[in-house]
Amino acid sequence: MHCYGKIFIVIFLDTKMDMKLIILGPPGSGKGTVSEKLSKKFKLFHLSAGEILREEVDKKTQLGKEIRLFIDKGNLVPAKLVVELVKLEIGNKKDYLLDGFPRSLDQAKEIKSLDIDAAIYLDLPEKAIIERLSERRLDPVTGSTYHLKYLPPPEKIRKRLILRKDDRPQIIKQRLKVYQQETKPVIGYYRKKGLLRKVDAGGSPKEVYEKVERIVKQLSA
């Protein structure tokens, strides 16, 4: 009996978790960092709608040019366009994590067929959002993102880092305005469905991640 118990535990720990999660929150709340760690820890397919859109822009396709017009102004890309791209990426996967998506009520309703298990909301005050985004830097060579306070870059690459277009002060204000108008209703949408889990994102990246990980473990228990 004891031997069989040990064998069972090993198999259980190595088994992939069947779970569909959403990580929501305002710009700068740490969605990307939390999502990356969660996907590795629980072997979830990590899908960032923002990354998909930026990749399309980088390809300089006609679709990419249209998407860029929205991104550069801090506006949301039309719901149906983003939803189609996301669904193509997900395919038939049964365990995944949607990073920063859906960003509007229309998008949330469009993906209701995906049977989401939980939407984890990283809550952060506007003052903290502006501070975090203004200190974020992008490495144009590797595509890696750093933060001057929470995730300092290696000294040897510091000089080549740049401020992303959508992290500039005037764009940040527009992004927050769009967030309040478009994305905040998504929080209420998942709250009414009983799927929302709220997390205070005001701590360090490590502290915020640990809070989220505890929630995911509870959900999978």
Phi and psi restraints in degrees (value plus and minus 20) as a CYANA .aco file:
   2 HIS   PHI     -84.1   -44.1
   2 HIS   PSI     -60.9   -20.9
   3 CYS   PHI     -83.7   -43.7
   3 CYS   PSI     -65.6   -25.6
   4 TYR   PHI     -82.7   -42.7
   4 TYR   PSI     -56.3   -16.3
   5 GLY   PHI     -80.4   -40.4
   5 GLY   PSI     -62.2   -22.2
   6 LYS   PHI     -84.5   -44.5
   6 LYS   PSI     -62.7   -22.7
   7 ILE   PHI     -82.5   -42.5
   7 ILE   PSI     -61.7   -21.7
   8 PHE   PHI     -81.8   -41.8
   8 PHE   PSI     -63.1   -23.1
   9 ILE   PHI     -83.0   -43.0
   9 ILE   PSI     -63.6   -23.6
  10 VAL   PHI     -81.5   -41.5
  10 VAL   PSI     -64.6   -24.6
  11 ILE   PHI     -82.9   -42.9
  11 ILE   PSI     -61.7   -21.7
  12 PHE   PHI     -82.9   -42.9
  12 PHE   PSI     -63.4   -23.4
  13 LEU   PHI     -88.6   -48.6
  13 LEU   PSI     -48.8    -8.8
  14 ASP   PHI    -108.6   -68.6
  14 ASP   PSI     -26.0    14.0
  15 THR   PHI    -100.0   -60.0
  15 THR   PSI     119.3   159.3
  16 LYS   PHI     -90.7   -50.7
  16 LYS   PSI     120.4   160.4
  17 MET   PHI    -102.4   -62.4
  17 MET   PSI     113.6   153.6
  18 ASP   PHI    -110.0   -70.0
  18 ASP   PSI      80.2   120.2
  19 MET   PHI    -173.5  -133.5
  19 MET   PSI     120.7   160.7
  20 LYS   PHI    -138.1   -98.1
  20 LYS   PSI      91.3   131.3
  21 LEU   PHI    -139.6   -99.6
  21 LEU   PSI     134.7   174.7
  22 ILE   PHI    -144.9  -104.9
  22 ILE   PSI     115.3   155.3
  23 ILE   PHI    -130.3   -90.3
  23 ILE   PSI      96.1   136.1
  24 LEU   PHI    -134.0   -94.0
  24 LEU   PSI     140.3   180.3
  25 GLY   PHI     139.1   179.1
  25 GLY   PSI     144.0   184.0
  26 PRO   PHI     -90.2   -50.2
  26 PRO   PSI     147.1   187.1
  27 PRO   PHI     -75.3   -35.3
  27 PRO   PSI     115.9   155.9
  28 GLY   PHI      65.0   105.0
  28 GLY   PSI     -15.9    24.1
  29 SER   PHI    -101.5   -61.5
  29 SER   PSI     -28.5    11.5
  30 GLY   PHI      78.9   118.9
  30 GLY   PSI      -0.3    39.7
  31 LYS   PHI     -77.3   -37.3
  31 LYS   PSI     -65.5   -25.5
  32 GLY   PHI     -83.1   -43.1
  32 GLY   PSI     -65.4   -25.4
  33 THR   PHI     -83.4   -43.4
  33 THR   PSI     -67.8   -27.8
  34 VAL   PHI     -82.8   -42.8
  34 VAL   PSI     -64.5   -24.5
  35 SER   PHI     -82.9   -42.9
  35 SER   PSI     -62.2   -22.2
  36 GLU   PHI     -81.7   -41.7
  36 GLU   PSI     -64.8   -24.8
  37 LYS   PHI     -88.1   -48.1
  37 LYS   PSI     -61.7   -21.7
  38 LEU   PHI     -82.8   -42.8
  38 LEU   PSI     -63.8   -23.8
  39 SER   PHI     -82.8   -42.8
  39 SER   PSI     -55.2   -15.2
  40 LYS   PHI     -93.6   -53.6
  40 LYS   PSI     -63.4   -23.4
  41 LYS   PHI     -84.3   -44.3
  41 LYS   PSI     -64.1   -24.1
  42 PHE   PHI    -127.3   -87.3
  42 PHE   PSI      -9.4    30.6
  43 LYS   PHI      36.2    76.2
  43 LYS   PSI      27.6    67.6
  44 LEU   PHI    -121.1   -81.1
  44 LEU   PSI     124.1   164.1
  45 PHE   PHI     -90.2   -50.2
  45 PHE   PSI      99.7   139.7
  46 HIS   PHI    -113.9   -73.9
  46 HIS   PSI      98.1   138.1
  47 LEU   PHI    -142.2  -102.2
  47 LEU   PSI      95.7   135.7
  48 SER   PHI    -125.0   -85.0
  48 SER   PSI      94.0   134.0
  49 ALA   PHI     -81.0   -41.0
  49 ALA   PSI     -57.3   -17.3
  50 GLY   PHI     -81.2   -41.2
  50 GLY   PSI     -60.8   -20.8
  51 GLU   PHI     -86.4   -46.4
  51 GLU   PSI     -60.5   -20.5
  52 ILE   PHI     -80.3   -40.3
  52 ILE   PSI     -63.6   -23.6
  53 LEU   PHI     -86.4   -46.4
  53 LEU   PSI     -62.2   -22.2
  54 ARG   PHI     -85.7   -45.7
  54 ARG   PSI     -55.9   -15.9
  55 GLU   PHI     -83.4   -43.4
  55 GLU   PSI     -59.8   -19.8
  56 GLU   PHI     -85.9   -45.9
  56 GLU   PSI     -57.7   -17.7
  57 VAL   PHI     -84.5   -44.5
  57 VAL   PSI     -62.8   -22.8
  58 ASP   PHI     -83.5   -43.5
  58 ASP   PSI     -49.8    -9.8
  59 LYS   PHI     -91.9   -51.9
  59 LYS   PSI     -36.4     3.6
  60 LYS   PHI      40.1    80.1
  60 LYS   PSI      14.0    54.0
  61 THR   PHI     -97.5   -57.5
  61 THR   PSI     151.9   191.9
  62 GLN   PHI     -82.1   -42.1
  62 GLN   PSI     -60.4   -20.4
  63 LEU   PHI     -83.4   -43.4
  63 LEU   PSI     -60.9   -20.9
  64 GLY   PHI     -82.0   -42.0
  64 GLY   PSI     -58.2   -18.2
  65 LYS   PHI     -85.7   -45.7
  65 LYS   PSI     -58.4   -18.4
  66 GLU   PHI     -87.4   -47.4
  66 GLU   PSI     -62.0   -22.0
  67 ILE   PHI     -82.6   -42.6
  67 ILE   PSI     -60.9   -20.9
  68 ARG   PHI     -80.6   -40.6
  68 ARG   PSI     -55.8   -15.8
  69 LEU   PHI     -78.6   -38.6
  69 LEU   PSI     -58.3   -18.3
  70 PHE   PHI     -94.1   -54.1
  70 PHE   PSI     -67.5   -27.5
  71 ILE   PHI     -81.7   -41.7
  71 ILE   PSI     -65.6   -25.6
  72 ASP   PHI     -83.5   -43.5
  72 ASP   PSI     -42.8    -2.8
  73 LYS   PHI    -115.5   -75.5
  73 LYS   PSI     -22.3    17.7
  74 GLY   PHI      59.4    99.4
  74 GLY   PSI      -5.2    34.8
  75 ASN   PHI    -115.7   -75.7
  75 ASN   PSI     142.4   182.4
  76 LEU   PHI    -100.6   -60.6
  76 LEU   PSI     122.1   162.1
  77 VAL   PHI     -93.2   -53.2
  77 VAL   PSI     121.9   161.9
  78 PRO   PHI     -66.9   -26.9
  78 PRO   PSI     116.5   156.5
  79 ALA   PHI     -73.1   -33.1
  79 ALA   PSI     -70.7   -30.7
  80 LYS   PHI     -82.5   -42.5
  80 LYS   PSI     -55.1   -15.1
  81 LEU   PHI     -85.0   -45.0
  81 LEU   PSI     -67.3   -27.3
  82 VAL   PHI     -86.3   -46.3
  82 VAL   PSI     -63.3   -23.3
  83 VAL   PHI     -79.5   -39.5
  83 VAL   PSI     -63.2   -23.2
  84 GLU   PHI     -82.8   -42.8
  84 GLU   PSI     -62.8   -22.8
  85 LEU   PHI     -82.9   -42.9
  85 LEU   PSI     -62.4   -22.4
  86 VAL   PHI     -84.4   -44.4
  86 VAL   PSI     -66.4   -26.4
  87 LYS   PHI     -82.3   -42.3
  87 LYS   PSI     -56.3   -16.3
  88 LEU   PHI     -83.8   -43.8
  88 LEU   PSI     -60.6   -20.6
  89 GLU   PHI     -88.3   -48.3
  89 GLU   PSI     -60.1   -20.1
  90 ILE   PHI     -88.6   -48.6
  90 ILE   PSI     -62.6   -22.6
  91 GLY   PHI      37.3    77.3
  91 GLY   PSI    -145.4  -105.4
  92 ASN   PHI    -123.4   -83.4
  92 ASN   PSI      -4.2    35.8
  93 LYS   PHI     -84.1   -44.1
  93 LYS   PSI     122.5   162.5
  94 LYS   PHI    -127.7   -87.7
  94 LYS   PSI     -27.9    12.1
  95 ASP   PHI    -157.3  -117.3
  95 ASP   PSI      95.6   135.6
  96 TYR   PHI    -177.2  -137.2
  96 TYR   PSI     146.9   186.9
  97 LEU   PHI    -150.2  -110.2
  97 LEU   PSI     101.8   141.8
  98 LEU   PHI    -114.3   -74.3
  98 LEU   PSI      98.0   138.0
  99 ASP   PHI    -117.0   -77.0
  99 ASP   PSI      88.7   128.7
 100 GLY   PHI      50.9    90.9
 100 GLY   PSI       5.2    45.2
 101 PHE   PHI    -163.5  -123.5
 101 PHE   PSI     117.4   157.4
 102 PRO   PHI     -98.7   -58.7
 102 PRO   PSI     134.0   174.0
 103 ARG   PHI    -126.8   -86.8
 103 ARG   PSI     -18.9    21.1
 104 SER   PHI    -168.4  -128.4
 104 SER   PSI     141.5   181.5
 105 LEU   PHI     -82.7   -42.7
 105 LEU   PSI     -57.2   -17.2
 106 ASP   PHI     -79.9   -39.9
 106 ASP   PSI     -64.2   -24.2
 107 GLN   PHI     -84.4   -44.4
 107 GLN   PSI     -61.0   -21.0
 108 ALA   PHI     -81.2   -41.2
 108 ALA   PSI     -62.4   -22.4
 109 LYS   PHI     -90.6   -50.6
 109 LYS   PSI     -52.3   -12.3
 110 GLU   PHI     -87.9   -47.9
 110 GLU   PSI     -47.4    -7.4
 111 ILE   PHI    -124.9   -84.9
 111 ILE   PSI      -3.4    36.6
 112 LYS   PHI     -81.1   -41.1
 112 LYS   PSI     -41.8    -1.8
 113 SER   PHI     -93.9   -53.9
 113 SER   PSI     -28.6    11.4
 114 LEU   PHI     -99.6   -59.6
 114 LEU   PSI     -28.4    11.6
 115 ASP   PHI      34.6    74.6
 115 ASP   PSI      41.6    81.6
 116 ILE   PHI     -85.8   -45.8
 116 ILE   PSI     118.3   158.3
 117 ASP   PHI    -103.5   -63.5
 117 ASP   PSI     -56.2   -16.2
 118 ALA   PHI    -183.6  -143.6
 118 ALA   PSI     129.0   169.0
 119 ALA   PHI    -136.3   -96.3
 119 ALA   PSI      93.1   133.1
 120 ILE   PHI    -114.9   -74.9
 120 ILE   PSI      99.4   139.4
 121 TYR   PHI    -123.1   -83.1
 121 TYR   PSI      97.3   137.3
 122 LEU   PHI    -110.1   -70.1
 122 LEU   PSI      86.0   126.0
 123 ASP   PHI    -110.2   -70.2
 123 ASP   PSI     109.6   149.6
 124 LEU   PHI    -167.7  -127.7
 124 LEU   PSI     111.8   151.8
 125 PRO   PHI     -85.0   -45.0
 125 PRO   PSI     134.8   174.8
 126 GLU   PHI     -79.8   -39.8
 126 GLU   PSI     -60.0   -20.0
 127 LYS   PHI     -79.9   -39.9
 127 LYS   PSI     -63.0   -23.0
 128 ALA   PHI     -89.1   -49.1
 128 ALA   PSI     -54.0   -14.0
 129 ILE   PHI     -81.5   -41.5
 129 ILE   PSI     -69.5   -29.5
 130 ILE   PHI     -81.6   -41.6
 130 ILE   PSI     -61.0   -21.0
 131 GLU   PHI     -83.5   -43.5
 131 GLU   PSI     -64.7   -24.7
 132 ARG   PHI     -85.4   -45.4
 132 ARG   PSI     -66.8   -26.8
 133 LEU   PHI     -87.1   -47.1
 133 LEU   PSI     -55.0   -15.0
 134 SER   PHI     -89.7   -49.7
 134 SER   PSI     -37.4     2.6
 135 GLU   PHI    -126.4   -86.4
 135 GLU   PSI      -9.8    30.2
 136 ARG   PHI    -109.7   -69.7
 136 ARG   PSI     121.0   161.0
 137 ARG   PHI    -154.6  -114.6
 137 ARG   PSI     127.7   167.7
 138 LEU   PHI    -133.1   -93.1
 138 LEU   PSI     116.4   156.4
 139 ASP   PHI    -111.0   -71.0
 139 ASP   PSI      88.6   128.6
 140 PRO   PHI     -86.3   -46.3
 140 PRO   PSI     -36.2     3.8
 141 VAL   PHI    -102.0   -62.0
 141 VAL   PSI     -68.5   -28.5
 142 THR   PHI    -120.7   -80.7
 142 THR   PSI     -38.6     1.4
 143 GLY   PHI      64.1   104.1
 143 GLY   PSI     -18.8    21.2
 144 SER   PHI     -94.2   -54.2
 144 SER   PSI     126.4   166.4
 145 THR   PHI    -129.1   -89.1
 145 THR   PSI     116.8   156.8
 146 TYR   PHI    -144.5  -104.5
 146 TYR   PSI     145.5   185.5
 147 HIS   PHI    -150.0  -110.0
 147 HIS   PSI     109.2   149.2
 148 LEU   PHI     -80.3   -40.3
 148 LEU   PSI     -45.4    -5.4
 149 LYS   PHI    -121.2   -81.2
 149 LYS   PSI     -72.0   -32.0
 150 TYR   PHI    -110.0   -70.0
 150 TYR   PSI     -47.7    -7.7
 151 LEU   PHI    -161.0  -121.0
 151 LEU   PSI      50.6    90.6
 152 PRO   PHI     -81.0   -41.0
 152 PRO   PSI     120.1   160.1
 153 PRO   PHI     -98.5   -58.5
 153 PRO   PSI     138.6   178.6
 154 PRO   PHI     -79.8   -39.8
 154 PRO   PSI     123.5   163.5
 155 GLU   PHI     -77.3   -37.3
 155 GLU   PSI     -55.6   -15.6
 156 LYS   PHI     -88.3   -48.3
 156 LYS   PSI     -40.2    -0.2
 157 ILE   PHI    -129.0   -89.0
 157 ILE   PSI     -21.8    18.2
 158 ARG   PHI     -73.9   -33.9
 158 ARG   PSI     -59.8   -19.8
 159 LYS   PHI     -88.0   -48.0
 159 LYS   PSI     -46.0    -6.0
 160 ARG   PHI    -110.5   -70.5
 160 ARG   PSI     -25.5    14.5
 161 LEU   PHI     -89.7   -49.7
 161 LEU   PSI     128.1   168.1
 162 ILE   PHI    -149.8  -109.8
 162 ILE   PSI     142.7   182.7
 163 LEU   PHI    -110.1   -70.1
 163 LEU   PSI     103.6   143.6
 164 ARG   PHI     -80.9   -40.9
 164 ARG   PSI     128.6   168.6
 165 LYS   PHI     -75.0   -35.0
 165 LYS   PSI     -62.1   -22.1
 166 ASP   PHI    -101.4   -61.4
 166 ASP   PSI     -14.9    25.1
 167 ASP   PHI    -126.2   -86.2
 167 ASP   PSI     -14.7    25.3
 168 ARG   PHI     -94.4   -54.4
 168 ARG   PSI     126.2   166.2
 169 PRO   PHI     -66.6   -26.6
 169 PRO   PSI     -68.4   -28.4
 170 GLN   PHI     -87.1   -47.1
 170 GLN   PSI     -53.2   -13.2
 171 ILE   PHI     -95.9   -55.9
 171 ILE   PSI     -55.5   -15.5
 172 ILE   PHI     -78.3   -38.3
 172 ILE   PSI     -65.0   -25.0
 173 LYS   PHI     -81.4   -41.4
 173 LYS   PSI     -60.5   -20.5
 174 GLN   PHI     -87.6   -47.6
 174 GLN   PSI     -60.3   -20.3
 175 ARG   PHI     -82.5   -42.5
 175 ARG   PSI     -60.4   -20.4
 176 LEU   PHI     -87.4   -47.4
 176 LEU   PSI     -57.3   -17.3
 177 LYS   PHI     -83.5   -43.5
 177 LYS   PSI     -65.5   -25.5
 178 VAL   PHI     -83.4   -43.4
 178 VAL   PSI     -60.9   -20.9
 179 TYR   PHI     -79.2   -39.2
 179 TYR   PSI     -67.1   -27.1
 180 GLN   PHI     -81.6   -41.6
 180 GLN   PSI     -60.6   -20.6
 181 GLN   PHI     -97.9   -57.9
 181 GLN   PSI     -62.3   -22.3
 182 GLU   PHI    -121.2   -81.2
 182 GLU   PSI     -64.2   -24.2
 183 THR   PHI    -109.4   -69.4
 183 THR   PSI     -52.9   -12.9
 184 LYS   PHI     -74.6   -34.6
 184 LYS   PSI     -60.3   -20.3
 185 PRO   PHI     -80.3   -40.3
 185 PRO   PSI     -44.6    -4.6
 186 VAL   PHI     -85.2   -45.2
 186 VAL   PSI     -55.8   -15.8
 187 ILE   PHI     -79.8   -39.8
 187 ILE   PSI     -67.9   -27.9
 188 GLY   PHI     -83.7   -43.7
 188 GLY   PSI     -55.2   -15.2
 189 TYR   PHI     -80.7   -40.7
 189 TYR   PSI     -67.6   -27.6
 190 TYR   PHI     -97.3   -57.3
 190 TYR   PSI     -45.7    -5.7
 191 ARG   PHI     -85.2   -45.2
 191 ARG   PSI     -64.0   -24.0
 192 LYS   PHI     -83.2   -43.2
 192 LYS   PSI     -50.9   -10.9
 193 LYS   PHI    -100.8   -60.8
 193 LYS   PSI     -26.4    13.6
 194 GLY   PHI      56.6    96.6
 194 GLY   PSI      -0.5    39.5
 195 LEU   PHI    -124.6   -84.6
 195 LEU   PSI     -27.4    12.6
 196 LEU   PHI    -101.5   -61.5
 196 LEU   PSI     115.8   155.8
 197 ARG   PHI    -146.2  -106.2
 197 ARG   PSI      94.7   134.7
 198 LYS   PHI    -112.9   -72.9
 198 LYS   PSI     115.9   155.9
 199 VAL   PHI    -150.0  -110.0
 199 VAL   PSI     113.0   153.0
 200 ASP   PHI     -93.1   -53.1
 200 ASP   PSI      94.3   134.3
 201 ALA   PHI    -116.6   -76.6
 201 ALA   PSI      -0.2    39.8
 202 GLY   PHI    -100.6   -60.6
 202 GLY   PSI     -29.3    10.7
 203 GLY   PHI    -107.4   -67.4
 203 GLY   PSI    -186.1  -146.1
 204 SER   PHI     -91.4   -51.4
 204 SER   PSI     141.3   181.3
 205 PRO   PHI     -73.5   -33.5
 205 PRO   PSI     -58.3   -18.3
 206 LYS   PHI     -85.7   -45.7
 206 LYS   PSI     -64.1   -24.1
 207 GLU   PHI     -84.9   -44.9
 207 GLU   PSI     -62.5   -22.5
 208 VAL   PHI     -84.7   -44.7
 208 VAL   PSI     -64.9   -24.9
 209 TYR   PHI     -80.3   -40.3
 209 TYR   PSI     -63.1   -23.1
 210 GLU   PHI     -81.7   -41.7
 210 GLU   PSI     -56.1   -16.1
 211 LYS   PHI     -84.7   -44.7
 211 LYS   PSI     -64.0   -24.0
 212 VAL   PHI     -86.7   -46.7
 212 VAL   PSI     -61.1   -21.1
 213 GLU   PHI     -81.4   -41.4
 213 GLU   PSI     -58.3   -18.3
 214 ARG   PHI     -82.0   -42.0
 214 ARG   PSI     -59.2   -19.2
 215 ILE   PHI     -85.4   -45.4
 215 ILE   PSI     -64.4   -24.4
 216 VAL   PHI     -83.3   -43.3
 216 VAL   PSI     -60.0   -20.0
 217 LYS   PHI     -83.5   -43.5
 217 LYS   PSI     -58.4   -18.4
 218 GLN   PHI     -85.5   -45.5
 218 GLN   PSI     -60.2   -20.2
 219 LEU   PHI     -85.1   -45.1
 219 LEU   PSI     -54.6   -14.6
 220 SER   PHI    -108.7   -68.7
 220 SER   PSI     -26.1    13.9
